[in-house]
Amino acid sequence: MKLIIEENYEDMSQVAANILLGKMLENKQRCNISITAGRTPRKVYEILVPQVKNKQYFDHVYYHNFDEIPLPKQKLGVTLTNLYNMYFQPANIKEEQIIPLNELNYPTHIDKIRKSGGLDLMLLGLGEDGHFCGNLPHAVKFEDEMVKVSKNATPDMEEILLEEVGNDESKLPQYYVTMGPNFVMETKRLVMIANGKEKAGAIKKLIEGSVTLDFPASILKLHPNFTLIIDEEAASFLA
């Protein structure tokens, strides 16, 4: 594991954006990248947008969401909606470059990714409970490749999903889908970003703790090409 500690959120976001751009430029043929939604990557996407918008030399880059929470009667789920708003639309990414994972195609999605060369890079966030992608504590197993997770998978899962849909009971999904730990570990390079004091405890567990399903992200430090980028606040509990 390579650990990068930057002074602040802006600096760590710039480092992450540089790594993504480097991978896009490094791959001369198809480049498969999986990216995260949420608050942490917002600045990364702000930096990337002017760098990639309408640039034909990035037409070989294909984007994948690694989890999805379906929304009733809507084409896009929670994750893709956020990615479109934060990055795909502002950067004018072509539709053919967006390879969606959803509740309909998840059984065959991994095979299609493998046939296209596999994932070259994945940009991940870290939950305070140690989750990454949709891999929440005790909702998945390390050997899982693609998972359909029920709203009843854990005692607090329904509450978690409700928060994801703005606490609107009418939008509460019965399940979500996610790339499991085993498939994530196939990715050629993993990059995780985390910032703020509220993530300091999780960062300490990730770096100094044991590998356990109680803290799913702990498996990632066994990956041969895993880079963790954090700010000084997130690093404040480290020895």
C-alpha positions in Angstrom: 0.0 0.0 0.0 1.2 3.5 -0.9 0.1 6.2 1.5 0.0 9.8 0.4 -0.8 12.5 3.0 -1.5 16.0 1.7 -2.1 19.1 3.7 -5.7 19.7 2.8 -8.7 18.4 0.7 -7.8 20.5 -2.3 -4.3 19.2 -2.5 -5.3 15.5 -2.0 -8.0 16.0 -4.7 -5.4 17.3 -7.1 -3.1 14.3 -6.5 -6.1 11.9 -7.2 -7.0 13.8 -10.4 -3.4 13.6 -11.6 -3.4 9.9 -11.1 -6.6 9.4 -13.1 -5.4 11.7 -15.9 -2.1 9.8 -16.0 -3.9 6.5 -16.4 -6.1 7.9 -19.1 -3.0 9.2 -21.0 -0.9 6.1 -20.3 -3.4 3.6 -21.9 -3.2 4.0 -25.7 -6.1 1.6 -26.3 -9.3 1.1 -24.3 -9.1 2.3 -20.7 -11.7 1.1 -18.2 -12.1 3.3 -15.1 -14.6 2.9 -12.3 -15.4 6.0 -10.3 -17.2 6.8 -7.1 -20.1 9.1 -6.2 -20.5 10.8 -2.8 -19.0 14.0 -1.3 -15.3 13.2 -1.2 -14.6 13.1 -5.0 -16.4 16.3 -5.9 -13.2 18.3 -6.1 -11.5 15.6 -8.1 -14.2 15.9 -10.7 -14.1 19.7 -10.7 -10.4 19.4 -11.5 -11.0 16.7 -14.2 -13.9 18.4 -16.0 -11.9 21.1 -17.9 -9.1 18.7 -18.5 -11.2 16.1 -20.3 -14.2 18.0 -21.7 -14.5 17.6 -25.5 -11.0 16.1 -25.8 -11.1 13.5 -28.5 -7.8 11.9 -27.2 -9.8 10.7 -24.2 -12.5 8.9 -26.3 -10.8 5.6 -25.4 -11.7 6.0 -21.7 -14.8 4.1 -20.6 -16.5 4.8 -17.2 -18.1 2.3 -14.9 -20.1 2.8 -11.7 -19.3 0.0 -9.2 -22.7 0.0 -7.4 -26.2 1.2 -7.9 -29.3 1.9 -5.8 -32.3 1.6 -8.2 -35.0 4.3 -8.0 -38.7 3.4 -8.8 -39.8 4.4 -12.3 -36.5 6.1 -13.1 -33.9 5.1 -15.7 -30.9 6.0 -13.5 -30.3 5.0 -10.0 -28.8 7.0 -7.2 -25.1 6.4 -8.1 -25.4 7.2 -11.8 -27.6 10.2 -11.2 -24.9 11.6 -9.0 -22.1 10.8 -11.4 -24.0 12.4 -14.3 -24.5 15.6 -12.2 -20.9 15.8 -10.9 -18.9 14.6 -13.8 -20.5 13.1 -16.9 -22.6 16.0 -17.9 -20.2 18.9 -17.0 -17.4 17.0 -18.8 -19.6 16.2 -21.8 -18.8 12.5 -21.6 -20.3 10.6 -24.6 -23.0 8.1 -23.7 -21.1 5.3 -25.4 -18.3 5.9 -23.0 -20.5 5.3 -20.0 -21.0 1.6 -19.1 -23.7 1.4 -16.5 -24.2 -1.2 -13.8 -27.8 -1.5 -12.9 -30.4 -3.9 -11.4 -31.1 -5.4 -14.9 -27.6 -6.2 -16.1 -25.7 -7.0 -12.9 -25.7 -10.8 -13.5 -23.7 -10.5 -16.7 -21.8 -7.2 -16.1 -18.6 -8.7 -14.8 -18.1 -11.0 -17.8 -18.5 -8.0 -20.1 -15.9 -6.0 -18.2 -13.5 -8.9 -18.3 -14.0 -9.4 -22.0 -13.2 -5.7 -22.5 -9.9 -6.0 -20.7 -10.9 -5.6 -17.1 -10.8 -2.5 -14.9 -7.6 -0.5 -15.2 -8.3 1.9 -12.3 -10.9 2.3 -9.6 -11.4 5.5 -7.6 -12.9 4.6 -4.2 -14.2 6.4 -1.1 -14.1 5.1 2.5 -17.1 4.9 4.8 -16.7 5.6 8.5 -17.8 2.0 9.1 -15.2 0.7 6.7 -17.4 0.1 3.6 -16.2 0.7 0.1 -18.4 0.5 -3.0 -21.6 -1.1 -1.7 -19.6 -3.5 0.5 -21.0 -2.8 3.9 -20.0 -4.7 7.1 -21.6 -8.2 7.1 -23.6 -7.5 4.0 -21.1 -9.2 1.7 -18.3 -11.8 1.9 -14.7 -11.2 0.7 -15.2 -13.9 -2.0 -18.2 -12.2 -3.6 -17.8 -10.9 -7.2 -21.2 -9.2 -7.8 -23.8 -8.9 -5.1 -27.5 -8.1 -4.9 -27.9 -6.8 -1.3 -31.4 -6.9 0.2 -32.7 -4.1 2.3 -32.9 -6.7 5.1 -29.3 -7.8 4.8 -28.3 -6.2 8.1 -30.4 -4.6 10.9 -29.6 -1.1 9.8 -29.6 -1.6 6.0 -33.1 -0.1 5.5 -32.1 3.0 7.4 -28.9 3.3 5.3 -30.9 3.0 2.0 -33.5 5.5 3.2 -30.8 8.1 3.8 -29.5 7.4 0.3 -32.9 8.3 -1.2 -33.4 11.4 0.9 -35.5 9.6 3.6 -38.4 9.3 1.0 -40.3 6.1 1.9 -41.8 6.0 -1.6 -38.3 5.6 -3.1 -37.0 2.9 -0.7 -35.4 0.2 -2.8 -35.8 -3.5 -2.0 -32.1 -4.0 -2.8 -29.0 -2.6 -4.4 -26.3 -4.1 -6.5 -22.5 -3.8 -6.1 -19.2 -5.1 -7.3 -18.0 -7.4 -4.5 -14.6 -7.4 -2.9 -13.3 -10.3 -5.0 -13.9 -8.5 -8.3 -12.7 -5.1 -7.0 -9.4 -6.8 -6.1 -9.0 -7.7 -9.8 -8.7 -4.1 -10.7 -5.2 -3.2 -11.9 -4.9 -0.1 -9.7 -7.0 1.0 -6.7 -7.0 4.6 -5.5 -8.9 5.5 -2.4 -9.5 9.1 -1.2 -10.6 10.2 2.3 -10.6 13.5 4.1 -11.6 15.2 7.3 -11.5 14.4 11.0 -14.6 12.2 10.8 -12.6 9.7 8.7 -9.5 9.6 11.0 -10.8 6.6 13.0 -11.6 4.6 9.8 -8.1 5.4 8.3 -6.4 4.2 11.5 -8.4 0.9 11.3 -7.6 0.5 7.6 -3.9 1.0 8.0 -3.2 -0.5 11.5 -6.0 -3.0 11.9 -6.4 -6.6 10.8 -8.2 -7.8 7.7 -11.8 -8.5 8.8 -15.4 -8.4 7.4 -16.2 -6.1 10.4 -14.2 -3.5 8.4 -14.5 -4.5 4.7 -12.0 -2.0 3.3 -9.3 -3.8 5.3 -9.0 -6.3 2.4 -7.8 -3.6 0.1 -4.4 -3.2 1.7 -3.6 -6.7 0.3 -3.9 -5.4 -3.2 -0.5 -5.1 -4.9 -1.2 -1.6 -6.3 -3.3 0.2 -3.8 -2.8 4.0 -3.2 -4.5 5.7 -0.3 -4.7 9.5 -0.5 -5.8 11.5 2.6 -5.5 14.9 4.1 -3.8 15.7 7.4 -7.0 15.7 9.3 -7.8 12.2 8.2 -4.3 11.1 9.1 -4.5 12.7 12.6 -5.1 9.4 14.5 -2.1 7.5 12.9 0.8 6.5 15.1 
